Amino acid sequence: MEVFKSITPIIELIDKAKSIVVLTGAGASVESGIPDFRSPKGIYSQDYVYRPEKVLSHNFFMNQPKIFYEYYKENIIHTEALPNPGHIFLAELEKTGKVKAIVTQNIDGLHQLAGSKNVLEIHGSIYSNHCVRCHEAYNINYVLNNVDPIRCLECNGLVKPDVVLYGEALDNDIVLNAVEEIVKADLLIIAGTSLTVYPAADLVKYGKKTLLMNLSKTSGDIYFDYVYYGKFGDTCREIQNKMNKIE
């Protein structure tokens, strides 16, 4: 593991790579105003009658959907958030053909809002929902504008966000697609993740050359070829500005 002290070697890695895949976690959206989960100011540190892991579980949703939706709307949905310089930089790299795919643990849709096209959302998205009984689809406005718990217009079944809750399996097709993209890439960049959520953390082992960009150290840093510590958005803004000057 080599720790980069400046962005210069990161730019060199990006320049040399013909294909890049980026894996983003909650830390990539913090500068957009969305709290992460495990930092001192994250969602898991909040004082609430139930632990977030319990509220955001499949069993809790099915048994106490009203409380689930109250918590979900207050803490998980952030439609007011806008892409930060990190999201924008990755979208620009995709336009140049460098970035082939973005694999994200985030459910906020900010990569797509920034302009990225090939985004693999392994934990789903807040923007789509479905009835657990008849599978009728609903958009986020239906969820936000209705009284909890959200019910289906067709059959009165519960409407569930298309996000992966605790106790639910990931979409196997999306995970396999992510692995295929990573295996084909020259460089895998991981940004803003604690690397404690599996199986997403296992995706690192498929990268030929790996770079971790995180605000602080994690227990998984030793598994990377290169590491850089800094804010995701600020770092990407600095990289983009310097690359533009070089051009």
N, C-alpha and C positions, 0 to 999 in steps of 0.2 A: 504493500500500500504506500502510495506517495501522496503527501499532502501538498496541494498547490497553495502558494502564498499570494498569487496574483491571478488575474484572468487571462494573462498571455498564453499559458499552456492550454487553457480551455479553448481559446480561439484556434490554436494550432491543431488541436484534436478535431474540432469542427471542420476546419479547412481540409484536413487530410481525409476525413470520412466521406465515403460516397453515399452511405445510407445510415441514417440515425433513427433509433426508436427512443422515445422518452416515456418514462414511467413517472407519473406525478401522484403525490399524496396530498393530504389536507394542508400541509405547510405551504403548498404552492398557491393556495387561495387566501391565506391569512392577510396578505397585503391588499386583497379586494374587500376586506372587512368581514370575512367569514372565519369564525373561530375554529381552531383545530380541535383535536380531541384530547391529547395527552400532555400538552404543555401546562405550566402553572396557571395560565389563564384560559385553558381549553375547556371544552364542554364537560369532560369528566371531572373537572375540579369544581364545578358548580354545586351549590347546595340545593338539593331537590329531594322531595319525599321518597322518590325511587331512584336507584342507580340508573344512569343512561343505558347501560348494557341490558337492564331489565326492561325498561320502557321500550327500547328499540329492538325488541325480540318478537319473533313470530307468535309465540304463545301469548305474550302480553297484548299484541295487536288483536288477536282473535278473541281474547277474554275481556279486555278493557279498552275497546277501540276509542271511546270518548277521551279518556286520559291520554292514550297514545297520540291522538290527533292534536290535542291541546299542546302537548310537549313538542310534537313534530313541527307544527306550524310556528311555534315560538322559537325553536332552537335549530331546526334543520333547514327550513325553507328560507332562502335569501334571494328573492327575485330582484331585489334592489341592487345587488352586487354587480360590479362591472369588471371586465378583464383587467388585470394589472399588466405591467410591462413584460412579465414573464410569459403570460398567455399570448400576448401580441407577438413577441419575439419568436415563439415556437410556430405560430401561424405563418409568419414571414419566412421562416426556414423551410416550412412545408412548401410554400410557393416556389422556392428556388429548387426544390427537388431533394434537398438534403434530408429533411425529416420525412420518413415514410409512414410513420404511425405514432399516435400518442395513446398509450395505455394509461388509464387513470382510475384511481380508487375513488375519485371525487364524483359527487352526484349533482354538482351545481350547474353543469352545462356551460361553464365559462370558456372552455377551449373552443367549443363550437361558436359561441358568441364572438370570440376573437377572430374567427375565420378558419379555424382548423377543420379539415374535412374527414380525415380518417382517424376518428376517435373511438377507441374501444373502452366502453364504460363497464368495467368488470363488477362494479357494485350498483349499476343501474343509474336511474335519473329521476330527479324530483318532477320532471316535466311530463312524465307519462304515468298513468294509473289505470287500473282495471278492476272490474268486479270479480270477486273471488268465486262467485257462483256461476254467472253466465258469461264472464270474460268481456263484457262491454268495456270499451276504452273511454277514458275521460282525460281531459287536459288539466293542467295545474289550476286554471281559473275556476274550474268546477269545484276543485278541492278547497281553494281559498275562499270561495263565495258561498259555501254551504255550511250548515250547522253540523257540528260533530255529534256522533260519528257520521262519516260520509256514506250515504246510501245510494245504491244504483237506481236509476230512473226506470229501468226495465223490469227488475225482479226484486228490488229492495235488498239485495245482498250488500255486503260490505265492500266498499271501494278501497283497494289497497294501492299504495304508491309502488311503482315498479323499481323499488330499491331493495337491495339484499339486506334483510334483517338478521339479527343474531338467531341462529338455529336454522337458517336457510342455506341452501347450496348455491354456489355461483353458477352462472350459465356456462356449461361446459364448452359450447361452441365458441363463445367469446374468449374464454381462457386459452383454448387451443389456437385460435387465431392470433392471440397475443404472443404465444410461444413461437408460432411460425414467423411472425414479424421480427421478433427479437433474434431468433436464430439466423435470419437472413442479414441482419444489420451488422455494419462494421463497428458501430459504437452504440452502447446502451447508456443513456443518461437517466439517472434516478434523481428526482427532485422533491423535497418537502415531505419525506415520509420517515416515520420512526422505524420502519421495517419490522414491526411486531405483529402485523396482520397477515395471516396465512389464508390461502396459498399465494397471495400476491407477493409476499416477501421471497418466495421460492423462485420467482421469475428471474431474479438476479443471476442465478447460476447458468442461465441460457445465453448470457451475453458474452460475445467474443472479447470485447474490451469495455470496461465499465467505469463510469464516472459518477460519483455521488455528490450532489450539491444540496447541502443541508445547512440550516441555521446553526446547529450545534452537533456535537458528537453523538453517535448511537453505538449500541453494542455490536452492530453489524458492519461497522466501517472497515474492519480488517478484511472483509471479503471482496473489497473493491480494488481495482487497479489504481484509481485516482480519487482523491477526495478534496472538496473545496467547501469551506464554511462561510456562509453569508446568506443574506435574505434573497430569496428566489427572484422576486421582481426587480430589486435594486441591482442584483448581479447581472441579470439578463439585459437590463437597460444599459449598463456599463459595457457589456459585451457588444451589444448592437451598435452603440455609439462608436466604439473603437473599430468595429468591422466596417462601418460606413466610412470612417476616415481613411482606413486602409484602401478601400475601393477608390 
